[in-house]
Amino acid sequence: MSTKVRNTSSQRVNQLAPSGIRKFFDLLASMEGVISLGVGEPDFTTPWHIREAAIYSLEKGQTMYTSNSGMPELRRELSRYLKDSYNLSYDPNSELLITVGVSEALDLTMRALLDPGDEVIMPDPHYVSYDACVALAGGTPIMVLTREESNFELSAADIEARVSGKTKAILIGYPANPTGAVMSKEKLARLAEVARRHQLLVISDEIYARLVYGTKHTCFATLPGMKESTIFLGGFSKAYAMTGWRIGYAAASKEIIGAMTKIHQYTIMCAPTMAQVAAIEALKSGEPSVLEMVEDYNRRRLVMVKGLNDIGLPCFEPRGAFYAFPSIKGNGMTSEEFAEKLLREEKVAVVPGTAFGQCGEGYVRCCYATSLAEIEEALLRMGRFVKKHKK
Amino acid sequence: MIKEILRILENDARTTPKQISTMTGTPQSEVARLIKQAEKDRVILKYKAIVNWDKVGEEQVSALIEVKVAPQRDVGFGAVAERIYRFPQARSVYLLSGTYDLLVLVSGKTMHEVADFVSQKLAPIEEVQGTVTHFMLKRYKEDGEILGGKEETKRQPVIL
């Protein structure tokens, strides 16, 4: 007989919003022949030269821990990369930390910054980890609603309206998951003014920085005076198709990186060595692969966006990441109903926008990091579905 | 724009002008016109499939033949190369730097057929000073495509 335990999980965990779409996932797992536009990762495998570098490191027996902060060579290469890309100077010895994906970096950031009750302002909709990481660190997530009418960009005025005595930081993630939105340099500059005026930190998740189309990514830390107060998070998953390697980084002031490293050394020790070796190779010679993949995503993006608009699912033009976020409001269903019915009737999986916050109601996320043939077949099926359920 | 269209077609020749139009934001009629022009200019030579004949049990023998050639006054290697590439058995003909001059890829139904071609057609050409024939044992990759089957990767159906 097993021992009975009361209250297994902590209140903090219990209070995390249960994922409403668990049911949807279970249904999906039980079905066959589904075309999934529900993924959140590249369909490319990691370029061979990167995999080969990691394999070679294993053959050589590079299987030990590295420095807590990450291999010195990787931090040097990263520092050079950030200098070349954004003209930002981060000291590889004190201002960079190699993490287990941006996910860990985000968690560390929140735990390093927040005291109970501290507030973090973030856009709604947003990537699912944002509010959870804040809540797990004892903070309170504060939502600023973003709308399709304003291209899902954050308004500085809306943020300012939510600043209180408890506000600690603003958390942004552009290019955005789930909307594919990017923010212009001008809009980001206005946001920077608000941060400066209220002496707030800005956490900028720039994991999709390399995946922008017909526009240039603005790194938040490059805005005047923002480097010291920005925690810049980035990674290798999306640009180099390295999701499974779990490798990312944080770049910030010495104090903040020091605080994050303290937690990291107790909980993680160091990012996986082989993934760090792969990341070095990616930084050294991965650029042509990135450009090739971006060009390819762009073609599929155009097919997806035009296709959605053509079948009657109006879709604003996403300029980043690999998501389209069409409106399904014309069908008289909630996002969850739409996603579930579409899956049951046409075997196409999309993610209900509500998985990413209340502003996601009326939208679904469609990932176009899948083959052109699948995109076209999915559009065909969705077109049939929309026609059938037209209100 | 034509380069972008060619890159798309080189990767998949069956991409339609309509699809290319969407992918590039160029009007469909303009895409069709550019492709026609490229065909006319012999920028696009041909549309064909890369076939893995092994899978349908079709025996095929290929050989790479190194050819040493005495170049001729005025025409260099060109004239000899032409005499060779006019034979349909010669699938590809390249001029190379190094220890020999021409590399000829020859295909046939049997080893005999290929050997006959070398001994009766290729080697007797006056300017050909010598040949070395390498029969192909296995094709791993053809024109950028791995023949042994694609790398199958399994993704989680939904990731947020």
Interface residues (C-beta under 8 A of the other chain):
Chain A: F25 L28 A29 V34 S36 G38 V39 G40 E41 D43 T45 Y127 V128 N298 R299 R300 L302 V303 K306 G307 A349 V351 A355 F356 L372
Chain B: I8 Q19 T22 M23 T24 G25 E151 T153 R155 Q156 P157 V158 I159 L160
